[in-house]
Structure formats: structure tokens, C-alpha cells
Amino acid sequence: MANKFATNLAFIILICFLCVSAVKNQPQEQGFGNFTGLFNNRAVETQEVEEPEVVNEFEHMQDVKKVDKTIDISTAREYLKEIPLSGTQMLALTKVKKISPYLNTNKKIIIYVTNGQGSDVEAFLKEFANTRNHFASSSEVVFLPRESVWNIKEENIKNSHDRVVYNLQKDCGLFCVIVPNQEKIVRLKGSNVNKKTAQIMHVYLTN
């Protein structure tokens, strides 16, 4: 009888040890400690997601004014080059048949290219037609096609007079304005002509 009691007691103690061991080895997520995590998860699930407020930062700004892209005279002058004419050069111009009749007047003598290849030249001629129409009845300017004014080639230079005229021809380029009463040539700084060239010179001539 005593042996049976001892056996049962030992069996009960063994079961207790096994229960204690099982509790110690149980993951922390299980048991009472898990109630807190479960509660937190439910709180996250039930929390409403607030949509971010979209703020229009330009809502109270006034409409942006359009930029005036018109070329003014001060801007035009930045692209212009003035070449003073010496007495020798002015004398040489009196020998140029197309120019000489206007040297003793207040007219601006506009020498411009009338033919040439390329889209830039074509754009120039199309835009410059507006300037010619603007001054159609004006006594302030005279338009001379470049091809009818200059006819000297370097290989045809015979004397110092020809050399002066040839250099004036080079200074004028494809487009220039001779201002006799101020003894100067006004031209663009570049050697090419295009639509912008015509626009700049139009501003210069009308101011």
C-alpha cells in the first residue's frame, strides 16, 4: 500500500514538472500576453485612414501676366554695330552710281539682299517685306537691292578707289543702313540674315 502511494505521488510530481516545463517553453505570443497584441491589432484594423488634404499652393495667386516679346529699341541696339565712315570712304561712295544721289539728303540708305538660298534668307525677305510696306510712302528712307549697288569683285580691283568701295561692300554685308548725314554704316553684328535680323532692323528704322 505504501509502495502504491509512493508511485502515485511520483507520477503526480512528474506531471507537474511536465506542465511547468511546457509553460516555460510556450511562445510569448500565446497565453495572456497575447491579449495586449490582439487588442492593438484590432485597434489598428478599426482606425479610420484619413485622406491627406491636397493644398493648392497657387489658389490665392493672381494670374501671371503675359510677357511682352516685342523687341524694344534698347534691345535692338545691342545687336547693332555702327561703323564710322572716313572722308575717303564718303568720297568713294560718291562714285557709286546707286548711292551718290542720296548722299546729300537726310535719307537712310537701306541696302539689302534680294536673292539667296536657304530658309534663313527666305524668312528674312518675307519679314522684311513688312518694313518695306511700312516705309512705302516715306521720304526718310530709300531701299536699294544689294545686287544692284555693289559690283566689284576682289579679282577686278584696279586701284585704291576700287579697294575702298570693295571694303565698304564687305562692311555692309548682306544688309546694312548707310546714314550719310551721320557718316556711318549701321549693320547687324552677325554676318547672316534671318527673320530676327529683319525684326531688329525694323525696330531701329522706326525709332
C-alpha atoms as an extended CHARMM CRD file, in Angstrom:
* protein
*
       207  EXT
         1         1  MET       CA              0.0000000000        0.0000000000        0.0000000000  PROA      1               0.0000000000
         2         2  ALA       CA              2.8320000000        2.3480000000        0.8300000000  PROA      2               0.0000000000
         3         3  ASN       CA              4.5240000000        1.4840000000       -2.4660000000  PROA      3               0.0000000000
         4         4  LYS       CA              1.3880000000        2.3010000000       -4.4530000000  PROA      4               0.0000000000
         5         5  PHE       CA              1.0490000000        5.6470000000       -2.6930000000  PROA      5               0.0000000000
         6         6  ALA       CA              4.6860000000        6.4810000000       -3.4310000000  PROA      6               0.0000000000
         7         7  THR       CA              4.2240000000        5.5080000000       -7.0750000000  PROA      7               0.0000000000
         8         8  ASN       CA              1.1720000000        7.7610000000       -7.4480000000  PROA      8               0.0000000000
         9         9  LEU       CA              2.9370000000       10.6330000000       -5.7400000000  PROA      9               0.0000000000
        10        10  ALA       CA              5.9300000000       10.2800000000       -8.0370000000  PROA      10              0.0000000000
        11        11  PHE       CA              3.5980000000       10.2050000000      -11.0470000000  PROA      11              0.0000000000
        12        12  ILE       CA              1.8110000000       13.3890000000       -9.9060000000  PROA      12              0.0000000000
        13        13  ILE       CA              5.1340000000       15.1770000000       -9.3460000000  PROA      13              0.0000000000
        14        14  LEU       CA              6.2840000000       14.1230000000      -12.8430000000  PROA      14              0.0000000000
        15        15  ILE       CA              3.1170000000       15.5400000000      -14.3800000000  PROA      15              0.0000000000
        16        16  CYS       CA              3.6690000000       18.8190000000      -12.5100000000  PROA      16              0.0000000000
        17        17  PHE       CA              7.2280000000       19.0480000000      -13.8190000000  PROA      17              0.0000000000
        18        18  LEU       CA              5.9930000000       18.4140000000      -17.3630000000  PROA      18              0.0000000000
        19        19  CYS       CA              3.3250000000       21.1260000000      -17.0240000000  PROA      19              0.0000000000
        20        20  VAL       CA              5.8290000000       23.6580000000      -15.6810000000  PROA      20              0.0000000000
        21        21  SER       CA              8.2540000000       22.7930000000      -18.4750000000  PROA      21              0.0000000000
        22        22  ALA       CA              5.5180000000       23.1370000000      -21.0980000000  PROA      22              0.0000000000
        23        23  VAL       CA              4.5180000000       26.5720000000      -19.7870000000  PROA      23              0.0000000000
        24        24  LYS       CA              8.1130000000       27.7990000000      -19.8420000000  PROA      24              0.0000000000
        25        25  ASN       CA              8.6390000000       26.6320000000      -23.4440000000  PROA      25              0.0000000000
        26        26  GLN       CA              5.3780000000       28.1360000000      -24.6920000000  PROA      26              0.0000000000
        27        27  PRO       CA              5.9000000000       31.0840000000      -27.2650000000  PROA      27              0.0000000000
        28        28  GLN       CA              5.3700000000       34.5420000000      -25.8420000000  PROA      28              0.0000000000
        29        29  GLU       CA              2.6840000000       35.2840000000      -28.4240000000  PROA      29              0.0000000000
        30        30  GLN       CA              0.4530000000       32.6810000000      -26.7830000000  PROA      30              0.0000000000
        31        31  GLY       CA             -1.2990000000       32.9330000000      -23.4440000000  PROA      31              0.0000000000
        32        32  PHE       CA             -2.2840000000       36.0060000000      -21.5030000000  PROA      32              0.0000000000
        33        33  GLY       CA              0.4680000000       38.1580000000      -23.0090000000  PROA      33              0.0000000000
        34        34  ASN       CA             -1.2020000000       37.8370000000      -26.4020000000  PROA      34              0.0000000000
        35        35  PHE       CA             -4.3220000000       39.7110000000      -25.3290000000  PROA      35              0.0000000000
        36        36  THR       CA             -2.4710000000       43.0330000000      -25.4860000000  PROA      36              0.0000000000
        37        37  GLY       CA             -1.2140000000       42.3800000000      -29.0300000000  PROA      37              0.0000000000
        38        38  LEU       CA             -4.6250000000       41.1840000000      -30.1030000000  PROA      38              0.0000000000
        39        39  PHE       CA             -6.1970000000       44.3510000000      -28.7160000000  PROA      39              0.0000000000
        40        40  ASN       CA             -3.6340000000       46.5200000000      -30.5080000000  PROA      40              0.0000000000
        41        41  ASN       CA             -4.2330000000       44.7280000000      -33.8170000000  PROA      41              0.0000000000
        42        42  ARG       CA             -7.9660000000       45.2640000000      -33.5170000000  PROA      42              0.0000000000
        43        43  ALA       CA             -7.3620000000       48.9480000000      -32.7870000000  PROA      43              0.0000000000
        44        44  VAL       CA             -5.2970000000       49.2870000000      -35.9720000000  PROA      44              0.0000000000
        45        45  GLU       CA             -7.9140000000       47.4900000000      -38.0050000000  PROA      45              0.0000000000
        46        46  THR       CA            -10.7570000000       49.6510000000      -36.7570000000  PROA      46              0.0000000000
        47        47  GLN       CA             -8.8850000000       53.0010000000      -37.0040000000  PROA      47              0.0000000000
        48        48  GLU       CA            -10.1130000000       55.1270000000      -39.9180000000  PROA      48              0.0000000000
        49        49  VAL       CA             -7.4960000000       56.1430000000      -42.5140000000  PROA      49              0.0000000000
        50        50  GLU       CA             -7.6190000000       59.8800000000      -43.0710000000  PROA      50              0.0000000000
        51        51  GLU       CA             -7.1200000000       61.0930000000      -46.6330000000  PROA      51              0.0000000000
        52        52  PRO       CA             -4.3160000000       63.6860000000      -46.9460000000  PROA      52              0.0000000000
        53        53  GLU       CA             -5.5640000000       67.1860000000      -47.6800000000  PROA      53              0.0000000000
        54        54  VAL       CA             -4.4910000000       68.4520000000      -51.0900000000  PROA      54              0.0000000000
        55        55  VAL       CA             -3.4270000000       72.0720000000      -50.8340000000  PROA      55              0.0000000000
        56        56  ASN       CA             -3.3840000000       74.2230000000      -53.9700000000  PROA      56              0.0000000000
        57        57  GLU       CA             -0.4200000000       76.4940000000      -53.3650000000  PROA      57              0.0000000000
        58        58  PHE       CA             -1.4000000000       78.6630000000      -56.3410000000  PROA      58              0.0000000000
        59        59  GLU       CA             -5.0010000000       79.1340000000      -55.2090000000  PROA      59              0.0000000000
        60        60  HSD       CA             -4.5320000000       82.6940000000      -53.9750000000  PROA      60              0.0000000000
        61        61  MET       CA             -2.0340000000       83.8130000000      -56.6030000000  PROA      61              0.0000000000
        62        62  GLN       CA             -3.0020000000       86.3120000000      -59.2630000000  PROA      62              0.0000000000
        63        63  ASP       CA             -2.9290000000       85.3160000000      -62.9110000000  PROA      63              0.0000000000
        64        64  VAL       CA              0.5460000000       85.5800000000      -64.3890000000  PROA      64              0.0000000000
        65        65  LYS       CA              0.8110000000       88.4330000000      -66.8520000000  PROA      65              0.0000000000
        66        66  LYS       CA              1.8340000000       87.5980000000      -70.3940000000  PROA      66              0.0000000000
        67        67  VAL       CA              5.4040000000       88.5560000000      -71.2440000000  PROA      67              0.0000000000
        68        68  ASP       CA              5.7390000000       91.1410000000      -73.9650000000  PROA      68              0.0000000000
        69        69  LYS       CA              8.0330000000       89.5880000000      -76.5450000000  PROA      69              0.0000000000
        70        70  THR       CA              8.2550000000       92.7260000000      -78.6980000000  PROA      70              0.0000000000
        71        71  ILE       CA             11.8200000000       93.9080000000      -79.3120000000  PROA      71              0.0000000000
        72        72  ASP       CA             12.3760000000       97.4220000000      -77.9890000000  PROA      72              0.0000000000
        73        73  ILE       CA             14.9430000000       99.8660000000      -79.3220000000  PROA      73              0.0000000000
        74        74  SER       CA             17.3910000000       99.3450000000      -76.4620000000  PROA      74              0.0000000000
        75        75  THR       CA             17.3930000000       95.5890000000      -77.0910000000  PROA      75              0.0000000000
        76        76  ALA       CA             17.7360000000       96.1260000000      -80.8330000000  PROA      76              0.0000000000
        77        77  ARG       CA             20.7850000000       98.3390000000      -80.3590000000  PROA      77              0.0000000000
        78        78  GLU       CA             22.5500000000       95.5240000000      -78.5110000000  PROA      78              0.0000000000
        79        79  TYR       CA             22.6360000000       93.5960000000      -81.7840000000  PROA      79              0.0000000000
        80        80  LEU       CA             23.7120000000       96.5220000000      -83.9370000000  PROA      80              0.0000000000
        81        81  LYS       CA             27.1790000000       97.6120000000      -84.9510000000  PROA      81              0.0000000000
        82        82  GLU       CA             27.9520000000      101.1660000000      -86.0470000000  PROA      82              0.0000000000
        83        83  ILE       CA             30.8900000000      101.7010000000      -88.3940000000  PROA      83              0.0000000000
        84        84  PRO       CA             32.0590000000      105.3270000000      -88.7780000000  PROA      84              0.0000000000
        85        85  LEU       CA             32.8960000000      106.4230000000      -92.3150000000  PROA      85              0.0000000000
        86        86  SER       CA             36.0500000000      108.3890000000      -93.0540000000  PROA      86              0.0000000000
        87        87  GLY       CA             36.2910000000      111.2300000000      -95.5460000000  PROA      87              0.0000000000
        88        88  THR       CA             37.9450000000      108.8750000000      -98.0300000000  PROA      88              0.0000000000
        89        89  GLN       CA             35.1030000000      106.3930000000      -97.7060000000  PROA      89              0.0000000000
        90        90  MET       CA             32.4470000000      109.0940000000      -98.0920000000  PROA      90              0.0000000000
        91        91  LEU       CA             34.2340000000      110.2990000000     -101.2150000000  PROA      91              0.0000000000
        92        92  ALA       CA             34.3210000000      106.7360000000     -102.5630000000  PROA      92              0.0000000000
        93        93  LEU       CA             30.5610000000      106.4370000000     -102.0460000000  PROA      93              0.0000000000
        94        94  THR       CA             30.0030000000      109.4470000000     -104.3090000000  PROA      94              0.0000000000
        95        95  LYS       CA             31.4240000000      107.2860000000     -107.0990000000  PROA      95              0.0000000000
        96        96  VAL       CA             28.8800000000      104.5160000000     -106.5070000000  PROA      96              0.0000000000
        97        97  LYS       CA             26.1180000000      105.2740000000     -109.0150000000  PROA      97              0.0000000000
        98        98  LYS       CA             23.1780000000      103.9130000000     -106.9940000000  PROA      98              0.0000000000
        99        99  ILE       CA             24.2250000000      105.5930000000     -103.7240000000  PROA      99              0.0000000000
       100       100  SER       CA             25.5440000000      109.0070000000     -104.7600000000  PROA      100             0.0000000000
       101       101  PRO       CA             22.1080000000      110.6820000000     -105.4170000000  PROA      101             0.0000000000
       102       102  TYR       CA             21.1830000000      110.2500000000     -101.7310000000  PROA      102             0.0000000000
       103       103  LEU       CA             24.3980000000      111.2980000000     -100.0280000000  PROA      103             0.0000000000
       104       104  ASN       CA             23.3690000000      114.9320000000      -99.6740000000  PROA      104             0.0000000000
       105       105  THR       CA             19.9690000000      114.1010000000      -98.2290000000  PROA      105             0.0000000000
       106       106  ASN       CA             18.7010000000      113.0190000000      -94.8280000000  PROA      106             0.0000000000
       107       107  LYS       CA             17.5540000000      109.6920000000      -96.1940000000  PROA      107             0.0000000000
       108       108  LYS       CA             18.7300000000      106.4400000000      -94.6920000000  PROA      108             0.0000000000
       109       109  ILE       CA             20.0500000000      104.2370000000      -97.4870000000  PROA      109             0.0000000000
       110       110  ILE       CA             18.9920000000      100.6460000000      -96.8520000000  PROA      110             0.0000000000
       111       111  ILE       CA             20.9740000000       98.0700000000      -98.7960000000  PROA      111             0.0000000000
       112       112  TYR       CA             19.5130000000       94.5830000000      -98.5280000000  PROA      112             0.0000000000
       113       113  VAL       CA             19.9620000000       91.1940000000     -100.1410000000  PROA      113             0.0000000000
       114       114  THR       CA             17.1740000000       90.2920000000     -102.5650000000  PROA      114             0.0000000000
       115       115  ASN       CA             18.0900000000       86.7690000000     -103.5250000000  PROA      115             0.0000000000
       116       116  GLY       CA             19.8710000000       83.9030000000     -101.9380000000  PROA      116             0.0000000000
       117       117  GLN       CA             19.4190000000       80.2980000000     -100.9970000000  PROA      117             0.0000000000
       118       118  GLY       CA             18.3760000000       78.8820000000      -97.6510000000  PROA      118             0.0000000000
       119       119  SER       CA             15.4250000000       79.1410000000      -95.3180000000  PROA      119             0.0000000000
       120       120  ASP       CA             17.0540000000       81.9840000000      -93.3350000000  PROA      120             0.0000000000
       121       121  VAL       CA             17.2570000000       84.2860000000      -96.3590000000  PROA      121             0.0000000000
       122       122  GLU       CA             13.7030000000       83.4260000000      -97.3550000000  PROA      122             0.0000000000
       123       123  ALA       CA             12.4690000000       84.1390000000      -93.8160000000  PROA      123             0.0000000000
       124       124  PHE       CA             14.3530000000       87.4500000000      -93.8390000000  PROA      124             0.0000000000
       125       125  LEU       CA             12.8270000000       88.5700000000      -97.1460000000  PROA      125             0.0000000000
       126       126  LYS       CA              9.3280000000       87.6260000000      -96.0060000000  PROA      126             0.0000000000
       127       127  GLU       CA              9.6790000000       89.5250000000      -92.7200000000  PROA      127             0.0000000000
       128       128  PHE       CA             11.4960000000       92.4810000000      -94.3090000000  PROA      128             0.0000000000
       129       129  ALA       CA              8.5820000000       92.9540000000      -96.7150000000  PROA      129             0.0000000000
       130       130  ASN       CA              6.6630000000       94.3580000000      -93.7190000000  PROA      130             0.0000000000
       131       131  THR       CA              9.3360000000       97.0420000000      -93.2660000000  PROA      131             0.0000000000
       132       132  ARG       CA              9.2360000000       97.9630000000      -96.9470000000  PROA      132             0.0000000000
       133       133  ASN       CA              5.4620000000       98.2750000000      -96.8090000000  PROA      133             0.0000000000
       134       134  HSD       CA              5.7340000000      100.4100000000      -93.6690000000  PROA      134             0.0000000000
       135       135  PHE       CA              8.0210000000      102.9030000000      -95.4580000000  PROA      135             0.0000000000
       136       136  ALA       CA              6.3410000000      102.6190000000      -98.8590000000  PROA      136             0.0000000000
       137       137  SER       CA              5.3630000000      106.3100000000      -98.9290000000  PROA      137             0.0000000000
       138       138  SER       CA              8.1050000000      107.6250000000      -96.6550000000  PROA      138             0.0000000000
       139       139  SER       CA             10.7350000000      110.1570000000      -97.7190000000  PROA      139             0.0000000000
       140       140  GLU       CA             13.0350000000      109.1640000000      -94.8610000000  PROA      140             0.0000000000
       141       141  VAL       CA             14.4830000000      106.0140000000      -96.3820000000  PROA      141             0.0000000000
       142       142  VAL       CA             15.4250000000      104.5200000000      -99.7080000000  PROA      142             0.0000000000
       143       143  PHE       CA             15.6960000000      100.8000000000     -100.4180000000  PROA      143             0.0000000000
       144       144  LEU       CA             18.4530000000       99.5850000000     -102.7110000000  PROA      144             0.0000000000
       145       145  PRO       CA             18.8850000000       95.9200000000     -103.6580000000  PROA      145             0.0000000000
       146       146  ARG       CA             22.3950000000       94.8130000000     -102.7540000000  PROA      146             0.0000000000
       147       147  GLU       CA             22.9110000000       93.1500000000     -106.1110000000  PROA      147             0.0000000000
       148       148  SER       CA             22.3740000000       96.4430000000     -107.9600000000  PROA      148             0.0000000000
       149       149  VAL       CA             24.6790000000       98.5270000000     -105.7220000000  PROA      149             0.0000000000
       150       150  TRP       CA             27.9440000000       96.6330000000     -105.4450000000  PROA      150             0.0000000000
       151       151  ASN       CA             29.5900000000       95.0620000000     -108.4600000000  PROA      151             0.0000000000
       152       152  ILE       CA             33.2770000000       94.8970000000     -107.5420000000  PROA      152             0.0000000000
       153       153  LYS       CA             34.9860000000       91.5610000000     -107.0400000000  PROA      153             0.0000000000
       154       154  GLU       CA             38.4040000000       91.2270000000     -105.4640000000  PROA      154             0.0000000000
       155       155  GLU       CA             39.9800000000       89.9840000000     -108.6790000000  PROA      155             0.0000000000
       156       156  ASN       CA             38.6270000000       93.0610000000     -110.5110000000  PROA      156             0.0000000000
       157       157  ILE       CA             40.1610000000       95.6970000000     -108.1920000000  PROA      157             0.0000000000
       158       158  LYS       CA             42.1980000000       98.1150000000     -110.2870000000  PROA      158             0.0000000000
       159       159  ASN       CA             43.0580000000      100.9880000000     -107.9610000000  PROA      159             0.0000000000
       160       160  SER       CA             42.7620000000      102.3580000000     -104.4210000000  PROA      160             0.0000000000
       161       161  HSD       CA             39.2650000000      103.6850000000     -105.1120000000  PROA      161             0.0000000000
       162       162  ASP       CA             38.0710000000      100.2070000000     -106.0490000000  PROA      162             0.0000000000
       163       163  ARG       CA             39.6940000000       98.8430000000     -102.8900000000  PROA      163             0.0000000000
       164       164  VAL       CA             37.7950000000      101.3310000000     -100.6900000000  PROA      164             0.0000000000
       165       165  VAL       CA             34.4760000000      100.5120000000     -102.3380000000  PROA      165             0.0000000000
       166       166  TYR       CA             35.2140000000       96.7880000000     -102.0900000000  PROA      166             0.0000000000
       167       167  ASN       CA             35.8770000000       97.1250000000      -98.3470000000  PROA      167             0.0000000000
       168       168  LEU       CA             32.6500000000       99.1080000000      -97.8940000000  PROA      168             0.0000000000
       169       169  GLN       CA             30.8480000000       96.3350000000      -99.7140000000  PROA      169             0.0000000000
       170       170  LYS       CA             32.2860000000       93.8070000000      -97.2440000000  PROA      170             0.0000000000
       171       171  ASP       CA             31.3910000000       96.0230000000      -94.2700000000  PROA      171             0.0000000000
       172       172  CYS       CA             27.8160000000       96.2710000000      -95.4690000000  PROA      172             0.0000000000
       173       173  GLY       CA             27.4260000000       92.5300000000      -95.9090000000  PROA      173             0.0000000000
       174       174  LEU       CA             24.0000000000       91.1680000000      -96.7980000000  PROA      174             0.0000000000
       175       175  PHE       CA             22.1580000000       94.0140000000      -95.0800000000  PROA      175             0.0000000000
       176       176  CYS       CA             23.1410000000       97.4520000000      -93.8520000000  PROA      176             0.0000000000
       177       177  VAL       CA             21.9470000000      101.0220000000      -93.4600000000  PROA      177             0.0000000000
       178       178  ILE       CA             24.0800000000      103.9430000000      -94.6150000000  PROA      178             0.0000000000
       179       179  VAL       CA             23.3280000000      107.1590000000      -92.7170000000  PROA      179             0.0000000000
       180       180  PRO       CA             25.0220000000      109.8870000000      -94.8080000000  PROA      180             0.0000000000
       181       181  ASN       CA             24.3750000000      112.8700000000      -92.5270000000  PROA      181             0.0000000000
       182       182  GLN       CA             25.9720000000      110.9630000000      -89.6380000000  PROA      182             0.0000000000
       183       183  GLU       CA             28.6790000000      109.4240000000      -91.8470000000  PROA      183             0.0000000000
       184       184  LYS       CA             28.2250000000      105.8760000000      -90.6110000000  PROA      184             0.0000000000
       185       185  ILE       CA             27.0930000000      102.4000000000      -91.5710000000  PROA      185             0.0000000000
       186       186  VAL       CA             24.7270000000      100.5250000000      -89.2690000000  PROA      186             0.0000000000
       187       187  ARG       CA             24.5750000000       96.7610000000      -89.5470000000  PROA      187             0.0000000000
       188       188  LEU       CA             23.9150000000       93.6610000000      -87.5160000000  PROA      188             0.0000000000
       189       189  LYS       CA             26.8550000000       92.1740000000      -85.6140000000  PROA      189             0.0000000000
       190       190  GLY       CA             26.4010000000       88.8210000000      -87.3300000000  PROA      190             0.0000000000
       191       191  SER       CA             27.0590000000       88.1430000000      -90.9970000000  PROA      191             0.0000000000
       192       192  ASN       CA             23.8750000000       86.1800000000      -91.6550000000  PROA      192             0.0000000000
       193       193  VAL       CA             20.3060000000       87.3710000000      -92.1750000000  PROA      193             0.0000000000
       194       194  ASN       CA             17.1410000000       85.7600000000      -90.8710000000  PROA      194             0.0000000000
       195       195  LYS       CA             13.7000000000       86.6560000000      -89.5750000000  PROA      195             0.0000000000
       196       196  LYS       CA             15.1140000000       88.1100000000      -86.3600000000  PROA      196             0.0000000000
       197       197  THR       CA             17.5070000000       90.2930000000      -88.3670000000  PROA      197             0.0000000000
       198       198  ALA       CA             14.5850000000       91.8940000000      -90.1700000000  PROA      198             0.0000000000
       199       199  GLN       CA             12.6870000000       92.4210000000      -86.9150000000  PROA      199             0.0000000000
       200       200  ILE       CA             15.6370000000       94.1040000000      -85.2140000000  PROA      200             0.0000000000
       201       201  MET       CA             16.3110000000       96.4230000000      -88.1410000000  PROA      201             0.0000000000
       202       202  HSD       CA             12.6140000000       97.2950000000      -88.3620000000  PROA      202             0.0000000000
       203       203  VAL       CA             12.7250000000       98.4730000000      -84.7340000000  PROA      203             0.0000000000
       204       204  TYR       CA             15.8650000000      100.5020000000      -85.4400000000  PROA      204             0.0000000000
       205       205  LEU       CA             14.3730000000      102.1540000000      -88.5360000000  PROA      205             0.0000000000
       206       206  THR       CA             11.0610000000      103.0180000000      -86.8990000000  PROA      206             0.0000000000
       207       207  ASN       CA             12.5580000000      104.6100000000      -83.7760000000  PROA      207             0.0000000000
